[in-house]
Amino acid sequence: MPQATGPALKVTAIQAEGAMPDRLLKLSAQAPAQTDFLVWPEYAFAGNLLAAKQDLAAIQGRLKERQCILVVGTQTYAPRGSEWFNTALTLSSDAVLGQHIKNHTVHLFDDGTPGTTANIVSTPAGKIGTPICFDCDFQDVAQRMTLAGAECFLVPSMDVANWGERQHLQHAELARIRAAENARWMIVSSSSGRTQAIDPQGSVIGQLPLFEPGLLNAELYRVEPQTFFTRYGWRFGQIVILLALLTAVPSRRAD
């Protein structure tokens, strides 16, 4: 297990499909005292939260009461036109601390314009990465965030109930792979599951039943060292292809 930096981070992830902000706030109120982070699912706020001033004020008011930070799945819009982005916003009681735009939007689904950056969010409690759902089906976003200094991952996700149990369980495995590749603690807040907390070895330390609304409380730790995979291992496939091409070139025989 990689050495942690600083005290445990107390994190609560909400699992609730189709819940309105007031319902999510009521569920969040059940989080333990001294919670550092709340995590809501992808599309928890189905619209532009930054433009919904009344809802934003209500959410930030609750954050002020609890003295915690929220990672929430929502939408943001380009300054002009109708282009929009599937976004993980990180909010304190009085500021937007950062945002991540989903890089890997879901195929054949109206999932917004893909982002191209994998920035981290610096918070008073540490540097976090907030990949969104399908981002964790690929190695690059979590790897780039770890290289940029992410010390743990807080992940909004949306696995809708009608996808079925097998799809939910299969998707949950991919988040565990990303945690192990980069040796980072991770918590995933999924709309209908699997909401789960994962240690740096990819082992599940807590999870909620599929399809049932609820809260998952977990302690995560910040980790700074980077793995071989984070730095170089993701090139393994490229190297294998290159070697295969080189060995496939026939050698020239001497006359």
C-alpha positions as CSV (number, residue, x, y, z in Angstrom):
1,M,0.0,0.0,0.0
2,P,1.5,3.4,-1.0
3,Q,2.2,5.8,1.9
4,A,-0.5,8.3,2.5
5,T,-0.1,12.0,3.0
6,G,-1.9,13.7,5.8
7,P,-5.0,12.6,7.7
8,A,-7.9,10.7,6.3
9,L,-10.4,12.5,4.1
10,K,-14.0,11.8,5.2
11,V,-16.1,11.4,2.0
12,T,-19.8,10.7,1.4
13,A,-21.1,9.5,-2.0
14,I,-24.8,9.7,-2.8
15,Q,-26.5,7.0,-4.9
16,A,-29.9,8.2,-6.2
17,E,-31.2,8.1,-9.8
18,G,-33.3,10.9,-11.0
19,A,-33.3,12.8,-7.7
20,M,-34.0,16.5,-7.7
21,P,-31.6,18.9,-5.9
22,D,-33.8,19.1,-2.8
23,R,-33.8,15.3,-2.5
24,L,-30.0,15.2,-2.9
25,L,-29.6,17.9,-0.3
26,K,-31.8,15.9,2.2
27,L,-29.7,12.8,1.6
28,S,-26.5,14.8,2.0
29,A,-27.8,16.1,5.3
30,Q,-27.5,12.5,6.6
31,A,-23.7,12.5,6.0
32,P,-21.6,12.3,9.2
33,A,-20.4,15.4,10.9
34,Q,-16.9,16.6,9.8
35,T,-17.4,15.3,6.3
36,D,-14.8,16.8,4.0
37,F,-16.3,16.0,0.6
38,L,-19.8,15.1,-0.7
39,V,-20.0,13.5,-4.2
40,W,-23.2,13.5,-6.2
41,P,-23.7,11.4,-9.4
42,E,-23.2,12.4,-13.0
43,Y,-26.1,14.6,-14.2
44,A,-27.2,15.0,-10.6
45,F,-28.2,18.5,-11.7
46,A,-29.6,18.1,-15.2
47,G,-28.9,21.5,-16.6
48,N,-26.5,24.4,-16.1
49,L,-26.0,24.7,-12.4
50,L,-23.9,27.8,-12.7
51,A,-26.8,29.6,-14.4
52,A,-29.4,28.3,-11.9
53,K,-28.6,30.9,-9.3
54,Q,-31.4,29.9,-6.8
55,D,-30.3,26.3,-6.8
56,L,-26.7,27.1,-6.7
57,A,-27.3,29.4,-3.7
58,A,-29.2,26.7,-1.9
59,I,-26.5,24.1,-2.4
60,Q,-23.7,26.5,-1.4
61,G,-25.7,27.5,1.7
62,R,-25.8,23.9,2.8
63,L,-22.1,23.5,2.1
64,K,-21.5,26.5,4.4
65,E,-23.5,24.9,7.2
66,R,-21.6,21.7,6.9
67,Q,-18.2,23.2,6.0
68,C,-17.5,20.8,3.3
69,I,-16.9,20.6,-0.5
70,L,-19.2,19.1,-3.1
71,V,-18.3,17.4,-6.4
72,V,-21.5,17.3,-8.6
73,G,-22.2,16.2,-12.1
74,T,-23.9,18.9,-14.1
75,Q,-23.7,20.7,-17.4
76,T,-21.9,23.8,-18.5
77,Y,-22.3,25.9,-21.6
78,A,-20.0,27.7,-24.1
79,P,-20.0,31.5,-23.7
80,R,-21.8,31.8,-27.0
81,G,-24.1,29.4,-28.8
82,S,-25.8,26.2,-27.6
83,E,-22.7,24.0,-27.2
84,W,-22.7,22.3,-23.8
85,F,-20.4,20.0,-21.8
86,N,-20.9,17.2,-19.4
87,T,-19.1,18.6,-16.3
88,A,-18.0,17.7,-12.8
89,L,-18.1,20.9,-10.8
90,T,-16.2,21.2,-7.5
91,L,-17.9,23.7,-5.2
92,S,-17.2,25.2,-1.8
93,S,-19.6,27.4,0.1
94,D,-18.5,30.5,-1.8
95,A,-16.6,29.5,-4.9
96,V,-16.3,27.2,-7.9
97,L,-13.0,25.5,-7.0
98,G,-12.6,23.8,-10.4
99,Q,-14.3,21.7,-13.1
100,H,-13.6,18.8,-15.4
101,I,-15.3,18.3,-18.7
102,K,-15.9,14.7,-19.6
103,N,-13.3,13.6,-22.2
104,H,-14.9,10.3,-23.3
105,T,-18.5,11.0,-24.0
106,V,-20.7,7.9,-24.5
107,H,-21.1,6.7,-28.1
108,L,-24.5,7.2,-29.7
109,F,-25.7,9.2,-26.8
110,D,-26.3,13.0,-26.4
111,D,-23.5,13.5,-23.9
112,G,-22.2,16.9,-24.8
113,T,-19.1,18.1,-26.5
114,P,-16.0,16.1,-25.3
115,G,-13.4,17.9,-23.3
116,T,-9.7,17.7,-24.1
117,T,-8.0,18.5,-20.8
118,A,-7.7,16.4,-17.6
119,N,-7.0,19.1,-15.0
120,I,-7.0,18.5,-11.2
121,V,-8.8,20.6,-8.6
122,S,-6.8,22.1,-5.7
123,T,-8.9,22.2,-2.6
124,P,-8.1,23.0,1.1
125,A,-8.2,19.3,1.8
126,G,-5.9,18.3,-1.1
127,K,-5.6,17.9,-4.8
128,I,-8.4,15.8,-6.3
129,G,-9.1,14.3,-9.7
130,T,-12.8,14.2,-10.9
131,P,-13.0,12.0,-14.0
132,I,-16.6,11.4,-15.0
133,C,-18.1,7.9,-15.5
134,F,-17.0,6.7,-19.0
135,D,-13.7,8.6,-18.5
136,C,-12.7,5.7,-16.2
137,D,-13.3,3.1,-19.0
138,F,-10.1,4.4,-20.6
139,Q,-6.7,4.7,-19.0
140,D,-5.7,8.2,-20.2
141,V,-7.8,10.6,-18.1
142,A,-7.0,9.1,-14.6
143,Q,-3.3,8.7,-15.7
144,R,-3.1,12.4,-16.9
145,M,-4.7,13.6,-13.7
146,T,-2.3,11.6,-11.6
147,L,0.6,13.0,-13.5
148,A,-0.8,16.5,-12.9
149,G,-0.8,15.9,-9.1
150,A,-4.1,14.3,-8.3
151,E,-3.8,12.6,-4.8
152,C,-7.2,10.8,-4.9
153,F,-10.2,10.5,-7.2
154,L,-13.9,11.6,-6.6
155,V,-15.9,10.3,-9.5
156,P,-19.5,11.3,-10.5
157,S,-21.0,8.4,-12.6
158,M,-24.4,7.5,-14.1
159,D,-25.3,3.8,-14.6
160,V,-29.1,4.0,-15.1
161,A,-31.2,1.2,-13.7
162,N,-32.5,-0.1,-17.0
163,W,-29.0,-1.1,-18.1
164,G,-29.2,-4.2,-15.9
165,E,-27.2,-5.8,-13.2
166,R,-24.4,-7.4,-15.3
167,Q,-23.6,-4.1,-17.0
168,H,-23.4,-2.3,-13.7
169,L,-21.0,-4.9,-12.2
170,Q,-18.8,-4.9,-15.3
171,H,-18.6,-1.1,-15.4
172,A,-17.6,-1.1,-11.7
173,E,-14.6,-3.2,-12.4
174,L,-13.1,-0.6,-14.7
175,A,-12.9,2.0,-11.9
176,R,-11.0,-0.5,-9.8
177,I,-8.5,-0.9,-12.6
178,R,-7.9,2.8,-12.8
179,A,-7.4,3.1,-9.0
180,A,-4.8,0.2,-9.1
181,E,-3.0,1.5,-12.2
182,N,-2.3,4.8,-10.5
183,A,-2.2,3.7,-6.8
184,R,-4.9,6.2,-5.8
185,W,-7.9,6.0,-3.4
186,M,-11.2,6.5,-5.3
187,I,-14.8,6.9,-4.5
188,V,-17.5,6.6,-7.2
189,S,-21.0,8.1,-6.8
190,S,-23.2,6.3,-9.3
191,S,-26.8,7.1,-10.0
192,S,-28.1,3.5,-9.5
193,G,-24.8,1.7,-8.7
194,R,-22.2,0.5,-8.2
195,T,-21.4,3.3,-5.8
196,Q,-18.1,2.2,-4.2
197,A,-15.0,3.2,-2.4
198,I,-11.7,1.7,-3.6
199,D,-8.2,1.5,-2.2
200,P,-4.9,2.0,-4.2
201,Q,-4.7,-1.7,-4.8
202,G,-8.0,-1.8,-6.5
203,S,-9.8,-3.5,-3.6
204,V,-13.3,-2.4,-2.7
205,I,-13.5,-1.1,0.9
206,G,-17.2,-0.2,0.8
207,Q,-20.1,-0.3,-1.6
208,L,-23.9,0.1,-1.8
209,P,-26.5,-2.3,-3.2
210,L,-27.4,-1.8,-6.8
211,F,-30.5,0.3,-7.6
212,E,-31.1,1.4,-4.0
213,P,-30.8,5.1,-3.0
214,G,-28.4,5.6,-0.2
215,L,-25.2,7.1,1.2
216,L,-21.7,5.5,1.2
217,N,-19.4,6.9,3.9
218,A,-15.7,6.2,3.5
219,E,-12.3,7.4,4.5
220,L,-9.9,8.1,1.7
221,Y,-6.2,9.1,1.9
222,R,-4.1,11.3,-0.2
223,V,-1.2,9.7,-2.1
224,E,1.6,11.6,-3.8
225,P,4.1,9.0,-5.3
226,Q,3.4,7.9,-8.9
227,T,3.5,4.4,-10.2
228,F,5.5,3.0,-13.0
229,F,2.3,2.6,-15.0
230,T,1.4,6.3,-14.5
231,R,4.8,7.4,-15.8
232,Y,5.6,4.8,-18.4
233,G,3.5,1.6,-18.3
234,W,0.6,3.0,-20.5
235,R,3.1,2.9,-23.4
236,F,3.5,-0.9,-23.1
237,G,0.9,-1.6,-25.9
238,Q,2.6,0.9,-28.2
239,I,6.0,-0.8,-27.6
240,V,4.6,-4.2,-28.3
241,I,3.1,-3.1,-31.6
242,L,6.4,-1.4,-32.6
243,L,8.4,-4.6,-31.8
244,A,5.9,-6.7,-33.8
245,L,6.3,-4.4,-36.8
246,L,10.1,-4.5,-36.5
247,T,10.2,-8.3,-36.3
248,A,7.8,-8.6,-39.2
249,V,10.2,-6.9,-41.6
250,P,12.1,-9.6,-43.4
251,S,15.8,-9.5,-43.1
252,R,17.8,-9.0,-46.3
253,R,19.9,-12.1,-47.2
254,A,23.4,-11.8,-48.4
255,D,23.9,-12.8,-52.0
